Amino acid sequence: MSARTSEREPGRAPAQALIRLGGMLRIGSDRTVIALYTITLLLVGFGLIMVLSSSSITSYLADQGFFGGFWRQVIFAVIGIPLMLVAAAMPVSFWKRYAWALFGLGILLQLLVFTPLGFEVAGNRNWIQLGGVTAQPSEALKLALVVWVGAVMQRKEPLFGQMRHELIPVVIPGALIALGVVLLGKDLGTVMIMAALVFGAMFFGGMSWKTLGVTAIGAALAVAFFVLSSPNRMARLLSHAGGTDDYSGIDWQATHGLWALAGGGLFGVGLGNSKAKWSWLPAADNDYIFAIIGEELGLIGALLVVVLFIALTVVMLRLIVRARDRFGRAVVGGVLVWIVGQAFVNIAVVVGVLPVLGVPLPLISSGGTALIACLIAIGVVISIARDAARHQEEIGQA
């Protein structure tokens, strides 16, 4: 089916502008795969350098030496990159066939946070520990969720146009269950990224305007309720909106993040020369690593990160145009919103556009589970890109 034909499918109207943009980006099938690998490895490599710099002081203070956090991240990268290659080598039929099993496994893993294996970090019970290894099951659940949504949308394609079939079971009960088990651990930031991921998959997968509108309104009301019902979240929101005394502790992280960015200027203070990482900026190697990038490498380094994520967006939009079916469009769209959307949410938090949400910078921040999950997700996207290349060859031979 050609890109032009696919644009006439029922329910494709909401995505038309971005689809047309992708259609104007002349990237060949092989180049799409190469570009995905190149951008991903550049982000991971850049992330390792910045984790080395930003985590050195906190690692030393934790009796892990200056390189403790860096070597840990290297190990996860060494695990994640081969898994990405394995995921990329899998046929698309594999992901469709085992989507339900992956979704069920993701839910079960997330439920482990409520067992003795689970523990809290900053008030969020979203972590488990096995021996000396910690993991965040919600990252695996993101991957399982986006694959499952794509598979369900592909299966129910003949019934699209009817709201109940578009909402069930993608939103009700599927997404609600996945988001609910994470929300039980009070991690609203992760829940918001997961909700955006589902919405992105629905949008690029071809849901109707009506269904998308109902879903968006429901999500907005839910977020408003959970923010207003939490004194801690309200304090963050009011602090962001009106500003408070830095030494009250409420906006300590946000304020010191802005100071770090401001201190970097155009060219930065030099790699490794950050002052904020000397225990002034919490989560310097994680949620606020972009502030360290801006301080050490300046505006130039910060813009480089932004450009890489924009390039990833361009490549994925082009792939959405070339995808064989609704499954491919939905999964790539969901992963696009997950990784790139989360990246710009993280950056928006650091520069003060959004209140603190506690989400890391994908592929760059320290955090093993998040890095591995993102790399496998990119592998799934590359699997779809390979299938899209075969699809384009079939069209050319027809």
C-alpha positions in Angstrom: 0.0 0.0 0.0 1.5 3.4 -0.9 1.8 6.3 1.5 -0.8 8.2 -0.6 -3.2 5.3 -0.3 -2.7 4.9 3.4 -3.6 8.6 4.0 -7.1 7.8 2.8 -7.6 5.2 5.5 -10.5 5.9 7.9 -9.4 7.8 11.0 -6.1 9.0 9.6 -7.1 12.7 9.5 -5.6 13.8 12.9 -2.1 12.8 11.8 -2.2 14.3 8.3 0.1 17.3 8.9 2.9 15.3 10.5 2.5 12.5 7.9 2.9 15.1 5.1 6.0 16.5 6.8 7.4 13.0 7.0 6.6 12.4 3.3 8.7 15.5 2.4 11.8 14.1 4.2 13.5 12.0 1.5 15.3 9.4 3.5 15.7 6.0 1.9 14.9 2.7 3.7 18.5 1.7 4.3 19.4 5.2 5.3 16.5 5.2 7.8 18.0 2.2 9.6 21.5 3.6 9.5 20.2 7.0 10.8 18.4 5.3 13.7 21.6 3.4 14.7 23.8 6.5 14.3 21.6 8.9 16.3 21.0 6.3 19.1 24.7 5.5 19.5 25.6 9.2 19.4 23.1 9.9 22.2 24.3 6.9 24.3 28.0 7.7 23.8 27.4 11.4 24.7 25.4 10.2 27.7 28.2 8.1 29.0 30.6 11.0 28.8 28.2 13.2 30.7 27.4 10.6 33.3 31.1 10.2 33.9 31.4 13.9 34.6 28.2 14.5 36.4 28.3 11.5 38.7 32.0 11.6 39.7 31.5 13.6 42.9 28.5 11.7 44.2 30.1 8.4 43.3 33.2 9.4 45.3 31.1 10.5 48.3 29.3 7.1 48.2 32.7 5.3 48.4 32.4 4.0 44.8 35.4 6.0 43.5 35.1 8.7 40.9 34.1 6.2 38.2 31.5 4.2 40.1 28.4 5.6 38.4 30.1 5.7 35.1 31.1 2.0 35.1 27.6 1.1 36.2 26.2 3.0 33.2 28.7 1.4 30.9 27.6 -2.1 32.0 24.0 -1.2 31.2 25.0 0.1 27.8 26.9 -3.0 27.1 23.8 -5.0 27.9 21.3 -2.7 26.2 23.1 -2.3 22.8 23.2 -6.1 22.0 19.5 -6.3 23.1 18.7 -3.5 20.7 20.4 -5.5 17.9 18.5 -8.6 18.8 15.2 -6.7 18.9 16.0 -5.1 15.5 16.7 -8.6 14.0 13.3 -9.9 15.1 10.6 -9.9 12.4 7.6 -7.7 13.0 5.4 -10.8 13.3 7.3 -11.7 16.5 6.2 -8.5 18.2 2.6 -8.9 17.0 2.4 -12.5 18.1 3.8 -11.9 21.7 2.3 -8.5 22.4 -0.2 -9.8 24.9 2.4 -11.9 26.7 4.7 -8.9 26.9 1.9 -6.7 28.2 1.0 -9.3 30.9 4.7 -9.7 31.9 5.1 -5.9 32.1 2.1 -5.7 34.5 3.4 -8.5 36.7 6.9 -6.9 36.9 5.3 -3.6 37.9 3.3 -5.3 40.7 6.6 -6.5 42.2 7.1 -3.0 43.6 4.4 -3.8 46.1 6.1 -6.9 47.3 9.1 -7.0 49.8 11.3 -6.5 46.7 10.0 -3.0 46.2 11.2 0.3 47.8 10.6 4.0 47.6 12.7 6.7 46.0 11.7 10.3 46.8 8.3 9.2 47.8 7.6 7.1 44.7 7.4 3.3 45.1 8.5 2.4 41.6 11.6 0.4 42.2 12.6 -3.2 43.0 15.9 -4.6 44.3 17.3 -8.1 43.7 20.5 -8.5 45.5 22.6 -5.4 44.7 20.8 -4.7 41.5 17.9 -2.1 41.4 15.4 -1.8 38.5 12.4 0.3 37.6 9.7 -2.1 36.2 7.7 0.8 34.7 10.3 1.2 32.0 9.8 -2.3 30.8 6.0 -1.7 31.0 6.3 1.3 28.7 7.9 -0.9 26.0 5.3 -3.7 26.5 2.5 -1.1 26.5 3.4 0.5 23.2 3.8 -2.9 21.4 0.5 -4.1 22.8 -1.4 -1.0 21.8 0.0 -1.4 18.2 -1.0 -5.0 18.1 -4.5 -4.4 19.3 -5.1 -1.5 16.9 -3.9 -3.7 14.0 -6.3 -6.5 15.1 -9.3 -4.2 15.5 -8.7 -2.1 12.3 -11.9 -3.3 10.5 -13.9 -1.8 13.4 -12.2 1.6 13.5 -14.6 4.5 13.2 -16.7 3.2 16.1 -15.7 4.9 19.3 -16.3 1.9 21.6 -14.1 -0.3 19.5 -11.4 2.4 19.4 -11.4 2.8 23.1 -11.9 -0.9 24.1 -9.5 -2.4 25.0 -6.7 0.1 24.1 -7.8 2.7 26.7 -10.4 0.8 28.7 -9.2 -1.3 30.4 -5.7 -1.8 28.9 -4.0 1.6 29.4 -6.0 2.3 32.5 -4.6 -0.9 34.1 -1.0 -0.1 33.1 -1.2 3.5 34.2 -3.1 2.5 37.4 -0.5 0.0 38.7 2.2 2.7 38.2 0.1 5.4 39.8 -0.4 3.2 42.9 3.3 3.8 43.5 2.6 7.6 43.3 4.9 8.2 40.3 2.8 10.7 38.4 5.6 11.8 36.2 6.1 8.3 34.7 2.3 7.9 34.4 2.1 11.1 32.4 4.8 9.9 30.0 3.0 6.6 29.6 -0.3 8.4 28.9 1.4 10.5 26.3 2.9 7.3 24.8 -0.5 5.7 24.4 -2.0 8.9 23.0 0.9 9.1 20.5 0.3 5.5 19.4 -3.4 6.2 19.0 -2.7 9.4 17.1 -0.2 8.0 14.6 -2.1 4.7 14.4 -5.1 6.5 13.0 -7.7 6.9 15.8 -10.6 9.3 15.0 -10.7 12.9 16.2 -13.6 12.1 18.4 -11.8 9.3 20.2 -8.6 11.3 20.6 -10.6 14.3 22.0 -12.4 12.2 24.5 -9.2 10.5 25.6 -7.4 13.9 25.9 -10.1 15.4 28.0 -10.2 12.4 30.3 -6.5 12.5 30.7 -6.4 16.2 31.5 -9.2 15.8 34.2 -7.3 12.9 35.7 -4.0 14.8 35.9 -5.8 17.8 37.5 -7.4 15.6 40.1 -4.2 13.8 41.1 -2.3 17.1 41.3 -4.9 18.9 43.3 -5.3 16.0 45.7 -1.6 15.8 46.6 -0.1 18.5 48.9 3.4 17.7 47.6 2.4 18.0 43.9 0.5 21.3 44.7 3.6 22.6 46.5 5.7 21.9 43.4 3.2 23.5 41.1 2.8 26.7 43.3 6.5 26.9 43.7 7.0 26.8 39.9 4.2 29.3 39.3 5.0 31.9 41.9 8.5 31.1 43.2 9.5 30.5 46.8 12.5 30.9 49.0 15.2 28.6 47.5 16.3 27.5 51.0 12.8 26.3 51.9 13.9 23.2 49.9 10.8 23.2 47.6 12.5 24.6 44.6 16.1 24.0 45.5 16.6 21.6 42.6 14.9 23.8 40.0 16.8 26.9 41.1 20.2 25.3 41.1 19.5 23.7 37.7 18.9 27.2 36.3 22.0 28.5 38.0 24.0 25.7 36.4 22.7 26.5 33.0 23.3 30.2 33.4 26.9 29.6 34.5 27.7 27.7 31.3 27.1 30.7 29.0 27.7 30.0 25.3 30.7 27.7 25.4 30.5 26.3 28.9 33.0 26.1 31.7 34.6 23.0 30.2 34.0 19.2 30.5 34.4 18.1 34.1 34.4 21.6 35.5 30.9 21.9 36.8 30.3 23.4 40.2 26.7 22.3 40.5 27.7 18.6 40.6 29.6 19.2 43.9 26.4 18.3 45.9 24.7 21.5 45.0 22.3 20.0 42.4 20.4 16.9 43.3 20.1 14.2 40.6 22.9 15.8 38.6 23.6 12.6 36.7 19.9 11.8 36.3 16.9 14.1 36.0 19.1 17.2 35.9 21.9 16.0 33.7 20.9 18.5 31.0 21.8 21.3 33.5 25.3 19.9 33.8 25.5 19.6 30.0 24.6 23.3 29.7 27.0 24.3 32.5 30.0 22.3 31.1 29.4 22.5 27.4 27.4 25.7 27.3 24.5 26.6 24.9 26.4 24.9 22.1 26.4 21.5 23.9 22.8 21.9 25.0 21.7 22.6 21.4 23.6 19.6 20.2 21.4 17.4 22.4 18.3 19.1 21.1 19.4 18.7 17.5 20.0 15.0 18.0 16.5 14.5 19.3 15.0 16.6 16.5 16.9 14.4 14.0 15.5 11.3 15.7 12.0 12.8 15.3 12.6 13.5 11.6 13.7 9.9 10.9 10.8 8.4 12.9 8.3 10.6 11.1 9.6 9.4 7.8 9.4 5.8 9.0 5.7 6.3 10.0 5.0 7.2 6.4 6.7 4.1 5.0 5.4 1.6 7.6 3.6 -1.4 6.2 0.5 -1.2 8.4 -1.2 0.3 11.4 0.9 -1.7 13.8 4.1 -0.1 12.5 2.7 3.4 12.5 1.3 3.1 16.0 4.4 1.6 17.6 6.8 4.0 16.0 4.5 6.9 16.9 4.3 5.7 20.5 8.1 5.3 20.8 8.6 8.7 19.2 6.4 10.4 21.8 7.9 8.3 24.6 11.6 9.0 23.9 11.5 12.4 22.2 8.5 13.6 24.1 10.1 12.6 27.4 13.4 14.3 26.4 11.7 17.6 25.8 9.7 17.3 29.0 12.9 16.8 30.8 14.6 19.7 29.1 11.5 21.9 29.8 11.7 21.0 33.5 15.4 21.9 33.6 14.9 25.3 31.9 11.9 26.1 34.1 9.1 25.8 31.6 7.5 22.9 33.6 7.5 22.1 37.3 9.7 19.3 38.5 8.3 15.9 37.3 11.1 13.5 38.0 11.6 12.1 34.5 15.1 11.4 33.2 16.6 12.4 29.8 16.3 9.3 27.6 19.5 7.6 26.4 21.6 10.1 28.3 20.7 10.2 32.0 22.1 7.5 34.3 19.7 4.7 35.0 20.1 1.2 33.7 16.5 0.1 33.3 15.6 3.2 31.4 18.6 2.9 29.1 18.0 -0.7 28.3 14.2 -0.2 27.8 14.9 2.7 25.4 17.5 0.8 23.4 15.1 -2.2 23.0 12.4 0.2 21.9 14.7 1.6 19.3 15.4 -2.0 18.2 11.7 -2.6 17.7 11.5 0.6 15.6 14.4 -0.7 13.5 12.6 -4.0 13.1 9.7 -2.0 11.7 12.0 0.0 9.5 13.4 -3.2 8.0 9.9 -4.4 7.3 9.0 -1.1 5.8 12.0 -1.4 3.4 10.7 -4.8 2.3 7.3 -3.3 1.9 8.6 -0.5 -0.4 10.4 -3.1 -2.5 7.2 -5.1 -2.9 5.4 -2.0 -4.0 8.2 -1.3 -6.5 8.0 -4.8 -7.9 4.2 -4.7 -8.1 
